Amino acid sequence: MHANQCEGIQRMSRVSGMLRMMKPIQLFDAASSTFTYVLFDQITRDALIIDPVDEQIERDLAVLREYGLKLVWTVETHAHADHITSAGKLAELAGAKTAAPLGCDIGTAGVQLAHGDTLSFGGEVLRALHTPGHTAGSMSLVWRHHVFTGDTLLIGGCGRTDFQSGSAKDLYHSITQVLFDLPDDTTVWPGHDYHGRHHSTIGVEKTHNERVAGKSEAEFIALMESLNLPKPRRIDEAVPANRMSGLRHDAGGMLLMEPRPAAGPHRGSYAGDVTPQLAWQWVQAGVAVLVDVRTDAEREWVGFVPGAVPVPWKQWPGMAMNPDFDAQVRQAAGGKKVVLLCRSGVRSIAAAKRATELGLEAYNILEGFEGDPDAHAHRGQHGGWRRHGLPWRQN
């Protein structure tokens, strides 16, 4: 073998070893024994956080600052019953987008993950595996030679299956047919541990996991049905909050996910105001149509929401009234209620009032696409569709 060939092989071996040394930042919430994970691209510093905990948001933001990271995604493995997520707050404070499993009824998440879907952060990729059983929508997440198993597979154990549409049969299949199909040296990073352990491997869990190793499906089901575990202490509070990305209330104390009657001089002139999160939830549920009343230029230059129907309230240049607004908004509605989006929630009020006069059930989306101006009259930092991590794109 030539010397340059040997050097090439050695270089490839070193690179492979360095890639395998890449590990997540593992954080722990003692109150709920929950692990949170931060993954990042070492070059771009783009980061992703898995299963963040509401009470630990200041810690997590400090970690991002310490490592010089830009948070681009918050990701949930399922709708948790033992803690409240900080995903929604992180989207607001750090500008991240939100992602959650499709089957978990987390309607405020900007991206609904299906089996095999991927999320990119810098040059890194996270892959979703549907692993139901603990809950019907539970997912595990694969990054390089790591798998983040949430409550599906724990170190020496697994998640319970007696609530939230859990299924011992589904969990057995998820563990033995999906997770155990990963390479044996895949590092397992669980959602919880109660005994001071931090990680394991697929190979170790195949051989030594007390719940599943060497057991048939029938034996596993019988074991899970015999556990008789107490109800999680925070389940009644946590699950409803987590289905809204942890955003239970806004700053004024009103419910974030309830429409508000039009107030002040606009009282009774349109159906009401909704937050961006509620508007997106309605659109995803198929009960409302999102109508973007900004100009074509704004959508082109600033960004747009995929799937939104463009019906300008005014036209650029000149900002003249759109003479076809009535016909266009009627056609866009298609028998559904309409949620109207503009830059900051001003034109959308006028458009909502006109749509109501046309007989439509019309709502204004609070904060608009860009949010409220800051002390320097700059938008994009205080609220708005983009800041909340909801879907948008830019040409």
ZAZA-28620 format. One record per residue (C-alpha): residue in three letters; y, x, z. Coordinates in steps of 0.2 Angstrom, whole numbers, plus 5000, padded with zeros to 4 digits. Example, Ala and Ser with C-alpha at 12.3 -4.5 7.8 and 13.67 -1.06 7.14 Angstrom:
2
ALA497850625039/SER499550685036/
This chain:
395
MET500050005000/HIS501750074995/ALA503050115009/ASN504249985002/GLN502849845003/CYS502549895021/GLU504349885025/GLY504449715017/ILE503049645027/GLN503749715043/ARG505449635039/MET504649465036/SER503649485052/ARG505249515062/VAL506149375054/SER504649255058/GLY504549315076/MET506449285078/LEU506349115071/ARG504849075083/MET505949135098/MET507249005094/LYS507148885109/PRO508148735114/ILE509348725129/GLN508348625142/LEU509448535155/PHE508748435169/ASP509348275179/ALA508648285196/ALA508948095200/SER507848035186/SER506848195183/THR507448185165/PHE507548325153/THR508948335140/TYR508848455125/VAL510248545115/LEU509748615098/PHE510948715087/ASP511048815071/GLN511448995077/ILE512649025062/THR513648865060/ARG513548815078/ASP513148635073/ALA512148555087/LEU511148405092/ILE510748335109/ILE509148235113/ASP509148105127/PRO510748145136/VAL511048065153/ASP512647975157/GLU512948055174/GLN512748225167/ILE514048205153/GLU515248335160/ARG513848465162/ASP513348435144/LEU515148455137/ALA515248615147/VAL513648675139/LEU514348645122/ARG515948735126/GLU515048885134/TYR513948905118/GLY515448865106/LEU514448725098/LYS515048575088/LEU514048415092/VAL513548325076/TRP512148215082/THR511548125098/VAL509748065097/GLU508647955108/THR506747955109/HIS506747775115/ALA507747645125/HIS507547725143/ALA507247625159/ASP507547755172/HIS509347815167/ILE510847765156/THR511147875140/SER512847955137/ALA512547945118/GLY514047825115/LYS515247925126/LEU514748085117/ALA515048005101/GLU516847965107/LEU517248125115/ALA516348255104/GLY516448165087/ALA514548155085/LYS513548035075/THR512247925084/ALA510347905080/ALA508947805088/PRO507247745084/LEU507247595072/GLY506047495083/CYS507047515100/ASP508447385097/ILE509847505099/GLY510947415087/THR512447525091/ALA511647685084/GLY512347735068/VAL510647795061/GLN509047695064/LEU507647825062/ALA506047785054/HIS504447885053/GLY504748045043/ASP506648035043/THR507648195046/LEU509248235053/SER510148395048/PHE511348505059/GLY511948655050/GLY510448735041/GLU509248655054/VAL508148495052/LEU507448375065/ARG506048265059/ALA505548095067/LEU503848045071/HIS503447865076/THR502447875092/PRO502347705099/GLY501447665115/HIS502647695130/THR503747575120/ALA503547495103/GLY504847605095/SER504647765104/MET504747925094/SER504448105095/LEU505548235087/VAL504948395078/TRP506048555076/ARG505248715069/HIS503748745080/HIS504348625094/VAL504048445098/PHE505148335109/THR503948205115/GLY505048095126/ASP503947985137/THR502447985125/LEU501648145130/LEU502048225147/ILE501348395154/GLY499648345160/GLY500048155158/CYS500948025147/GLY502147885149/ARG501747715156/THR501247565144/ASP501547415155/PHE503347365150/GLN504447355135/SER503147305122/GLY502047455128/SER500247475122/ALA498947595129/LYS497947575112/ASP499547625102/LEU499947765114/TYR498147845113/HIS498347845094/SER500047915095/ILE499448065106/THR497748095098/GLN498148055080/VAL499948105078/LEU500448235091/PHE498748315092/ASP498848335073/LEU500248465076/PRO499748655076/ASP499048705093/ASP500448825096/THR501748695095/THR502848695111/VAL502848525119/TRP504548485128/PRO504348325138/GLY505648195142/HIS505148205161/ASP504248315173/TYR504048285192/HIS503148445197/GLY504348585192/ARG503548615175/HIS504648645159/HIS503548645144/SER501748655137/THR500848665120/ILE499848545110/GLY498348655112/VAL498448655131/GLU498748465132/LYS497248435120/THR496148525132/HIS496948495149/ASN497948335149/GLU497148235163/ARG497548065155/VAL496848095138/ALA495848255136/GLY494048215132/LYS494348025135/SER493847895122/GLU495047755118/ALA494247635129/GLU494247755144/PHE496047785141/ILE496547605140/ALA495547565156/LEU496447705165/MET498147655160/GLU497747475165/SER497247535182/LEU498847625187/ASN499847485195/LEU501447575195/PRO503047505203/LYS504447435192/PRO505747575187/ARG507147555200/ARG508547545186/ILE507647455172/ASP508647295173/GLU510247395172/ALA509747535161/VAL508847455146/PRO510247335142/ALA511447475143/ASN510447595133/ARG510247465119/MET512147485117/SER512047675117/GLY512647675136/LEU514247595132/ARG514247445144/HIS516147425146/ASP517747485138/ALA519247555147/GLY519947385150/GLY518347325158/MET517947195145/LEU516147195138/LEU516047305123/MET514747205114/GLU515647035115/PRO516946965103/ARG518646945111/PRO519746795106/ALA521346835096/ALA522746865109/GLY524646855110/PRO525546795094/HIS523846795085/ARG523046675097/GLY521946555087/SER522346615070/TYR520746705067/ALA518946705075/GLY519346855086/ASP519247045088/VAL517647155089/THR517347335093/PRO516647445079/GLN515047455088/LEU514847265088/ALA515347245070/TRP514047375065/GLN512747285075/TRP513147125067/VAL513047205050/GLN511347285053/ALA510747115060/GLY511247035043/VAL512346905051/ALA514046985045/VAL514747075030/LEU515847225032/VAL517447205022/ASP518547365020/VAL520347305017/ARG521047475014/THR521747544998/ASP520547624985/ALA521547784988/GLU521247785007/ARG519347755005/GLU519347904992/TRP520348025002/VAL519947985020/GLY518147915019/PHE517247755018/VAL515747655026/PRO514247645015/GLY513847465010/ALA515547405015/VAL516347285002/PRO518047344996/VAL519347204996/PRO521047284997/TRP522347185007/LYS523747284998/GLN523647404983/TRP524247584980/PRO525447644974/GLY526747524980/MET525747434993/ALA525947274983/MET524847124989/ASN523147104981/PRO523346944970/ASP521446934970/PHE521146944988/ASP520646764991/ALA519346764977/GLN518646934982/VAL518446895001/ARG517646734998/GLN516346814986/ALA516046954998/ALA515646835013/GLY514246755004/GLY514146625018/LYS514146745032/LYS515546795045/VAL516646935039/VAL517147085049/LEU518747165042/LEU519147355043/CYS520747445040/ARG521547605045/SER522047565062/GLY521747375065/VAL523447305058/ARG523147255040/SER521447195045/ILE522247065057/ALA523346995043/ALA521746995032/ALA520746905045/LYS522046775047/ARG522046745028/ALA520146735028/THR520146605042/GLU521446505032/LEU520146505018/GLY518846435029/LEU517946595033/GLU517346655051/ALA518346815051/TYR518546955064/ASN519647105065/ILE518847265069/LEU519747355084/GLU520447525082/GLY520147525063/PHE519347675053/GLU520447815060/GLY520847755078/ASP522447755087/PRO523747895086/ASP523848035099/ALA525448105107/HIS525748205091/ALA525548045080/HIS523848115073/ARG522347995071/GLY520548025072/GLN520448075091/HIS520647915100/GLY519347785095/GLY519047715077/TRP517547695067/ARG517247875063/ARG517547935081/HIS516247815088/GLY514947905077/LEU514547755066/PRO514047785047/TRP515347845035/ARG515547965021/GLN516848055011/ASN516848094992/
